[in-house]
Amino acid sequence: MTATAPNYDRTVVACFNGYVTQAIINNFMPLLFVTFSATLGIDMARLSMRISVNCVTQLVVDVLAGKYVDRIGYRPCIIAAHVPRRPVC
């Protein structure tokens, strides 16, 4: 009996889905700045600060996550990233 190589097709698809979802989330909110400002009464300075905090947080998490992914493997991290979470607010 010969050993077969593992098939990572579904893992790759999950990664692509994660990339697309992250891109939609990060690029959709700035399109609604005018709507948020008019509807919720939030000034542009606060809206842009939220986007800046989101960007910096993502960069820090991406840098730190690289260390942990190498230790525990890619597959558990990808699966954990797609587990639904309750919103904090």
Disulfide bonds with the S-S distance in Angstrom:
none
